[in-house]
Amino acid sequence: MPPQPVRFMVLGTLRVYRGETELDVGGPQERAFLALLLARPGQPVAMTEIVDVLWGAEPPRSAVNVVRRHVGSLRRLLEPGLPARAEGRWLVRDAGGYRLVTEGDRADLPRFRALRETARHSADTAPARATELLTEALGLWHGPIGDGIPAPARGHPLFDAIERERLSAARELADAALRAGLPEPALPPLRRAAADHPLDEPVHAGLLRLLAAAGHRTEARTVYATVRARLAEELGIDPGPELRDAHDALPGEPAAHGALPYVTPSQLPYDLPLFTGRKTELDEALALFDAEQPRPGTVVIGAVGGMAGVGKTTLAVHWAHRVADRFPDGQLYVNLRGFDPSGAVLEPGEAVRGFLDALGVPPERVPHGLDAQSALYRSTLAGRRVLVVLDNARDAEHVKPLLPGSPGCLTLITSRDELPGLVAAHGARSLILHPFDEDQTRALLVRRLGAARVAAEPRAAHEIGALCAGLPLALACVAARAAAHPHFRLADIATELREAHGSLDAFARADASVDVSTVFSWSTNAVSPDAARLFRLLALHPGPDVTLPAATALAGLPERRTRRLLAELTGLHLVAEHSPARYTLHDLLRAHAGELVHAHETETERETALDRLHHHYLHTAHTADRLLAPHSDPLPPPPAPEGARPEPLPDDHRALAWLTAEHTVLLAVVTTAAASGRPARERLACQLAWSLEPFFDRRGHWHDALTAQSTALDTARRLADPVLIARGLRGLARIEGRLGLHTRAVPRLEQALDLFTRLGDDTGLAHTHRSLGWECDQRGDLPGALRHNRLALALFRTLGDRAAQASVLNSVGWYHALLGEYRPALTHCHEALRMLQDLGDRYGQAATWDSIAYAHHHLGRHPHALLGYRNALALLRDLGVPYLEADILTRAGDTHLAMGDEPSAREAWTEALALLRRLGHPDADAVETRLGGGEERSGAC
């Protein structure tokens, strides 16, 4: 019986088949070895290249023997029963290395290349045939080449080169399909290529053109919006000319306003589909901005005032959606929470930083201080047409830093205050909303319940309107229950409502015939007891919104049960799901819930619920901290009470996503827990603030970090706990250093060092030495930086802290390299790299590869340096760290130039310069100098 054919696949996940049976290739090294052989089909691979791919710059002495063992294992896998030491037919020795024999169509890479080459010959004369061939060629790809092999091996330039072949073929397919008029068959492989390379602009541009030609205009716009947001989020850049041109060419798309230096925001909340009434007010509002006769030099401000629950936000959002198309440069929205019952007002500084982030301004470019931040915000909007909605402002001072200075912008403000200061000083147009009159009330009920039902019971409908005092929020709650029970008579609903009772003194109207909270009491009486309890407990959450897992912790119930209760509350408009699985309460309902929770839950029950909530956030943040910074030394959190379920965070990507989504909530928890007056909760506030430090540092949210760390240190001092004070001093000093406030940071670190010494806390002492080393580095004292890091390393070795040892070993190696001591630098860095790989710390590995490459460059080992830089770049691109990527590209360019390869040097520097310019980073000037004359470039190396 003839042997079954063997097939090899490397264009995606590495797979080998004998007949229809998939073979187990083995462990990571075996898979990397086979992938390398398949990447050079039919060609010998030298032993030196194999060793380089499998071990990098420092292979073990046994490397060649290990490779030979891999060869034997692979031969026996491909040819079962092959005698020991026999060569076999598939894997043969050749030119001092090994060659994998791939015949015919048994390997996907040669087949891909053959199809592509044939397509090239047909492209000009037979584009339809070229489209068919390229579609088949790209159909062989099922993911990135060698997907799943170890990252250092995957970073080998050979694999990158093959991946570029795929991207070139994708662009060729888009061109051929468009010339042939056959866009539809080419879409699946283009979609896959774009998904595997989400930041490749030429591939996305080709996909946009194909989608437009195939009539998939909505998908094309979605693809553009997605890649634009991803470029902004991961690289801090806008789409380039090719991608913008493809977008501008979409049918029905307006021409772009030019290359915007920021992301075009679209932050408006959902418009209410059942918007009713307010025609007079809406006409008056729309008259503030006449599209036919814009007033040059005028910044238009509209202020919507009125009591709580009267519909200010609903009108402002509806108004904004009506005019949004007149503002091509975007729409900004923020809820300032000026009258939040919890007192968690969003301060102007936090709001303006949120706007700057939405406009694509990198965090490191945001200056310190509200005045400077507000000036940058106005500069960013200068010359642009942007709609800004400032919802729920406390007073005029609350919004002044958020007002654009650019003519052509429209600002809509809602507030219970009539904002006379804005009217007088800024020419704001004031619009005061009043409760619905009888006609408007009837129109709302007709819209939600149907004309026939309202006409059948006009007296009951009138009484419902009166009992709701004409407030749209109260009417919406009543209408929701009536709509959910179409068999209920309106007269019965009116009777129930009349008999309900409640108290909401803070929002009572002097002219109201009934306390509005009767409507809310009646609504909460209409839900199940568990749902009513959850509604009350939600008042304890600091806001601005709550997720399903947080609500589950607050209620102490299973998540599935909590989800059903939230659905019950949203169905009656007691809670709003403003984005998927994120819930919020109108402040009027929140105040009502606050009164109810104090009336129905004992103090013990309230405090127990808050403990569950706070521990939910602390334990999840602690897990995220350990994933983002495994070398840090967080205080272990106290045991979580029963029902406080932390969210599962399997990796650092999920940790970053959770911290990003909960950013504002976590700051509010730190603030409210610190102000609770309960020592255990105040201690928790400190721990939560310190757990957020790696996130703030990674994302560059240093101003928020300054607020959180200042709160933590103030709280620690109030508790008079020296352990907490020492950590608080160090935490605040670190962020002050990031903001350039070194004269504040160094004395705090010295105080922390003294405290940790007196406490006998060697871990705290070691981390403080590292921070002092960084401060020495910032003022150019490299020997001092090395000395502090050596002290830290000695302490970590004594403590047996492997994660911290690995991190500081790289720092010691780096400072040796900067001082010209390259051999000890490599010794320390290779030790660090082995430990970091064992620990799975990819961020630390990237930094260490950079240090290793830098040392090799200065020892004249330029190929080794390039390999180190490539490994670092592969990791950083996966992690999404554009500044460090640019930094390493700059040094890689220096290495290329030292090797005499000026074209490659210029290519690396050009890529680095593009990243730095898009980040607005001052290092761009130094890279630009390298790209200048030969003298400057030679001097740089």
SULHU-V37669 format. One record per backbone hydrogen bond with DSSP energy under -1.0 kcal/mol. CO is the residue of the C=O (numbers start at 1). NH is the residue of the N-H. E is the energy in kcal/mol with one decimal. If there is no record, write none. Layout:
# SULHU-V37669
co	nh	e
CO	NH	E
CO	NH	E
This chain:
# SULHU-V37669
co	nh	e
5	19	-2.5
7	17	-2.5
8	108	-1.5
9	15	-2.5
10	12	-2.0
10	146	-2.6
11	142	-2.5
12	147	-1.5
15	9	-2.7
16	23	-3.2
17	7	-2.8
18	21	-2.0
21	18	-2.7
27	31	-2.4
28	32	-2.4
29	33	-2.6
30	34	-2.4
31	35	-2.4
32	36	-2.1
33	37	-2.0
34	38	-2.5
35	39	-1.7
40	43	-2.2
45	98	-1.9
46	50	-2.0
47	51	-2.6
48	52	-2.2
49	53	-2.4
50	54	-2.3
51	55	-2.4
52	56	-1.7
60	63	-1.7
62	66	-2.5
63	67	-2.5
64	68	-2.2
65	69	-1.9
66	70	-2.3
67	71	-2.4
68	72	-2.3
69	73	-2.5
70	74	-2.5
71	75	-2.6
72	76	-2.2
73	77	-1.8
74	78	-2.4
75	79	-2.3
79	82	-1.8
83	86	-1.9
90	101	-3.4
92	99	-2.9
94	97	-1.8
97	94	-1.7
98	45	-2.8
99	92	-2.5
100	42	-1.1
103	106	-2.2
106	8	-3.7
107	111	-1.2
108	112	-2.6
109	113	-2.3
110	114	-2.5
111	115	-2.4
112	116	-2.3
113	117	-2.5
114	118	-2.3
115	119	-2.2
116	120	-1.9
117	121	-1.3
119	123	-1.2
122	126	-3.3
126	130	-2.2
127	131	-2.5
128	132	-1.9
129	133	-2.5
130	134	-2.7
131	135	-2.2
132	136	-2.0
133	137	-2.5
134	138	-2.8
135	139	-1.4
137	140	-1.3
138	141	-1.5
144	147	-1.4
146	149	-2.2
150	154	-2.7
151	155	-1.5
153	156	-2.0
156	159	-1.0
156	160	-1.4
157	161	-2.4
158	162	-1.8
159	163	-2.3
160	164	-2.0
161	165	-1.4
162	166	-1.7
163	167	-1.9
164	168	-2.5
165	169	-2.5
166	170	-2.3
167	171	-2.0
168	172	-2.4
169	173	-2.6
170	174	-2.1
171	175	-2.1
172	176	-2.7
173	177	-3.0
174	178	-1.9
175	179	-2.1
176	180	-2.4
177	182	-2.6
184	187	-1.4
186	190	-1.4
187	191	-2.9
188	192	-2.2
189	193	-2.3
190	194	-2.4
191	195	-2.2
192	196	-2.3
193	197	-1.4
197	200	-2.0
200	204	-1.8
201	205	-2.6
202	206	-2.3
203	207	-2.3
204	208	-2.5
205	209	-2.1
206	210	-2.2
207	211	-2.8
208	212	-2.4
209	213	-2.2
210	214	-2.2
211	216	-2.7
212	215	-1.1
215	217	-1.4
216	220	-2.1
217	221	-2.3
218	222	-2.2
219	223	-3.0
220	224	-2.4
221	225	-2.6
222	226	-2.5
223	227	-2.7
224	228	-2.6
225	229	-2.2
226	230	-2.4
227	231	-2.7
228	232	-2.0
229	233	-2.9
230	234	-3.1
231	235	-1.7
231	236	-1.0
231	237	-1.5
240	244	-2.6
241	245	-2.9
242	246	-1.9
243	247	-2.0
244	248	-3.1
245	249	-1.6
247	250	-1.6
250	253	-2.2
258	260	-1.2
265	331	-2.1
272	275	-1.4
278	282	-3.0
279	283	-2.7
280	284	-2.1
281	285	-2.4
282	286	-3.0
283	287	-1.5
285	288	-1.7
286	289	-1.3
295	298	-1.6
298	408	-1.6
300	411	-2.7
301	429	-2.8
302	413	-2.9
303	431	-3.0
304	415	-2.0
305	433	-3.1
307	310	-1.5
309	473	-1.8
311	315	-2.2
312	316	-2.6
313	317	-2.8
314	318	-2.2
315	319	-3.0
316	320	-2.6
317	321	-2.4
318	322	-1.8
319	323	-1.3
323	326	-2.0
324	327	-2.0
327	330	-1.8
330	387	-2.2
331	267	-2.2
332	389	-2.8
334	391	-2.6
336	346	-2.2
337	340	-1.4
340	343	-2.2
343	345	-2.1
347	351	-2.0
348	352	-2.9
349	353	-2.0
350	354	-1.8
351	355	-2.1
352	356	-2.5
353	357	-2.2
354	358	-2.2
355	359	-1.9
356	361	-2.5
357	360	-1.5
362	365	-2.0
363	366	-1.4
369	373	-2.2
370	374	-2.9
371	375	-2.0
372	376	-2.1
373	377	-2.2
374	378	-2.3
375	379	-2.3
376	380	-2.4
377	381	-1.6
381	384	-2.1
385	329	-1.6
386	410	-1.7
387	332	-3.0
388	412	-3.1
389	334	-1.8
390	414	-2.2
391	336	-2.9
392	338	-3.0
396	399	-1.0
396	400	-1.5
399	402	-2.0
400	403	-1.4
406	409	-1.6
409	300	-1.6
410	388	-3.0
411	302	-3.2
412	390	-3.4
413	304	-3.8
414	393	-3.1
419	423	-1.7
420	424	-2.5
421	425	-2.7
422	426	-2.1
422	428	-1.6
429	303	-3.0
431	305	-2.6
437	441	-2.5
438	442	-2.4
439	443	-2.3
440	444	-2.1
441	445	-2.2
442	446	-2.5
443	447	-2.4
444	448	-1.8
445	449	-2.8
446	450	-2.1
450	454	-1.6
451	455	-2.8
452	456	-1.8
457	461	-2.2
458	462	-2.2
459	463	-2.2
460	464	-2.5
461	465	-2.0
462	466	-2.0
463	467	-2.9
464	468	-1.7
465	470	-1.7
466	469	-1.5
468	471	-2.0
470	436	-3.2
471	475	-2.5
472	476	-2.6
473	477	-1.7
474	478	-2.1
475	479	-3.0
476	480	-2.1
477	481	-1.6
478	482	-2.4
479	483	-2.7
480	484	-1.8
481	485	-1.0
485	488	-2.2
489	493	-1.8
490	494	-2.6
491	495	-2.1
492	496	-2.5
493	497	-2.4
494	498	-2.4
495	499	-1.8
504	507	-2.1
505	508	-1.1
509	512	-1.1
515	518	-1.8
516	519	-1.8
517	521	-3.0
518	522	-2.4
519	523	-2.1
520	524	-2.6
521	525	-1.8
528	532	-2.5
529	533	-2.3
530	534	-2.4
531	535	-2.5
532	536	-2.0
533	537	-2.5
534	538	-2.0
536	539	-1.3
537	540	-2.2
538	541	-1.1
546	583	-3.1
547	551	-2.6
548	552	-2.4
549	553	-2.1
550	554	-2.5
551	555	-2.4
552	556	-1.9
552	557	-1.2
558	562	-2.3
559	563	-2.5
560	564	-1.6
561	565	-1.9
562	566	-2.5
563	567	-2.1
564	568	-1.9
565	569	-2.1
566	570	-2.7
567	571	-1.9
569	574	-2.2
570	573	-1.6
576	578	-1.1
576	584	-2.5
579	582	-2.6
582	579	-1.2
583	546	-2.6
584	576	-2.9
586	590	-2.8
587	591	-2.2
588	592	-1.9
589	593	-2.8
590	594	-2.2
591	595	-1.9
592	596	-2.3
593	597	-2.8
594	598	-1.3
595	599	-1.3
596	600	-2.7
597	601	-1.8
602	606	-2.5
603	607	-2.7
604	608	-2.3
605	609	-2.0
606	610	-2.3
607	611	-2.3
608	612	-2.2
609	613	-2.2
610	614	-3.1
611	615	-2.5
612	616	-2.0
613	617	-1.9
614	618	-2.8
615	619	-2.7
616	620	-1.6
617	621	-2.6
618	622	-2.6
619	623	-1.9
620	624	-2.2
621	625	-2.5
622	626	-2.1
623	627	-1.7
624	628	-2.5
625	629	-2.7
629	632	-2.1
641	644	-2.1
643	645	-1.4
651	655	-2.0
652	656	-2.5
653	657	-2.2
654	658	-2.5
655	659	-2.5
656	660	-2.5
657	661	-2.2
658	662	-2.3
662	666	-3.1
663	667	-1.7
664	668	-1.9
665	669	-2.4
666	670	-2.4
667	671	-2.2
668	672	-2.7
669	673	-2.7
670	674	-2.0
671	675	-1.3
673	676	-1.2
678	682	-2.7
679	683	-2.5
680	684	-1.7
681	685	-1.9
682	686	-1.7
683	687	-2.2
684	688	-2.6
685	689	-2.2
686	690	-2.2
687	691	-2.0
688	692	-1.2
692	696	-2.5
693	697	-2.4
694	698	-2.7
695	699	-2.6
696	700	-1.3
696	701	-1.5
700	702	-1.9
701	705	-2.0
702	706	-2.1
703	707	-1.7
704	708	-2.5
705	709	-3.1
706	710	-2.1
707	711	-2.2
708	712	-2.3
709	713	-2.4
710	714	-2.5
711	715	-2.4
712	716	-2.5
713	717	-2.3
714	718	-1.9
715	719	-2.0
716	721	-1.5
721	725	-2.6
722	726	-2.5
723	727	-1.9
724	728	-2.7
725	729	-2.8
726	730	-2.0
727	731	-2.9
728	732	-2.4
729	733	-2.2
730	734	-2.3
731	735	-1.5
732	736	-2.3
733	737	-2.4
734	738	-1.8
735	739	-1.6
736	741	-3.1
737	740	-1.6
740	742	-1.3
741	744	-1.1
741	745	-1.9
742	746	-2.3
744	748	-1.4
745	749	-2.4
746	750	-2.4
747	751	-2.2
748	752	-2.7
749	753	-2.7
750	754	-2.0
751	755	-2.4
752	756	-3.0
753	757	-2.0
754	758	-2.2
755	759	-2.2
756	761	-2.2
760	762	-1.1
761	765	-2.2
762	766	-2.5
763	767	-2.2
764	768	-1.9
765	769	-2.1
766	770	-1.8
767	771	-1.8
768	772	-2.5
769	773	-2.3
770	774	-1.9
771	775	-1.9
772	776	-2.2
773	777	-2.3
774	778	-2.1
775	779	-1.2
776	781	-2.7
777	780	-1.8
780	782	-1.4
781	785	-2.0
782	786	-2.6
783	787	-2.5
784	788	-2.4
785	789	-1.9
786	790	-2.4
787	791	-2.2
788	792	-2.1
789	793	-2.5
790	794	-2.5
791	795	-1.9
792	796	-2.7
793	797	-2.6
794	798	-1.9
795	799	-2.2
796	800	-1.4
796	801	-1.7
800	802	-1.1
801	805	-2.5
802	806	-2.8
803	807	-1.9
804	808	-2.6
805	809	-2.5
806	810	-1.5
807	811	-1.4
808	812	-2.7
809	813	-2.5
810	814	-2.8
811	815	-2.4
812	816	-2.1
813	817	-2.2
814	818	-2.5
815	819	-1.5
816	821	-3.1
817	820	-1.8
820	822	-1.1
821	825	-1.2
822	826	-2.3
823	827	-2.2
824	828	-2.2
825	829	-2.5
826	830	-2.7
827	831	-1.6
828	832	-2.2
829	833	-2.8
830	834	-2.1
831	835	-1.7
832	836	-2.8
833	837	-2.5
834	838	-1.9
835	839	-2.1
836	840	-1.1
836	841	-2.0
840	842	-1.2
841	845	-2.0
842	846	-2.4
843	847	-1.9
844	848	-2.0
845	849	-2.8
846	850	-1.9
847	851	-1.8
848	852	-2.7
849	853	-2.7
850	854	-2.4
851	855	-2.1
852	856	-2.4
853	857	-2.6
854	858	-1.7
855	859	-1.1
856	861	-2.4
857	860	-1.4
860	862	-1.5
861	865	-2.1
862	866	-2.5
863	867	-2.1
864	868	-2.1
865	869	-2.5
866	870	-2.6
867	871	-2.3
868	872	-2.3
869	873	-2.7
870	874	-2.4
871	875	-1.8
872	876	-2.6
873	877	-2.7
874	878	-1.4
875	879	-2.2
876	880	-2.0
876	881	-1.3
881	885	-1.9
882	886	-2.3
883	887	-2.3
884	888	-2.3
885	889	-2.4
886	890	-2.1
887	891	-1.6
888	892	-2.7
889	893	-2.3
890	894	-1.7
891	895	-1.9
892	896	-2.4
893	897	-2.3
894	898	-2.2
895	899	-1.3
896	901	-2.5
897	900	-1.9
900	902	-1.1
901	905	-1.9
902	906	-2.9
903	907	-2.1
904	908	-2.3
905	909	-2.7
906	910	-2.7
907	911	-2.0
908	912	-2.4
909	913	-3.0
910	914	-2.2
911	915	-1.9
912	916	-2.6
913	917	-2.8
914	918	-2.0
915	919	-1.6
916	921	-2.6
921	924	-1.8
922	925	-1.6
923	927	-1.5
924	928	-2.3
925	929	-1.8
926	930	-1.5
927	931	-1.7
929	932	-1.5
933	937	-1.7
934	938	-2.6
935	939	-2.2
936	940	-1.8
937	941	-1.0
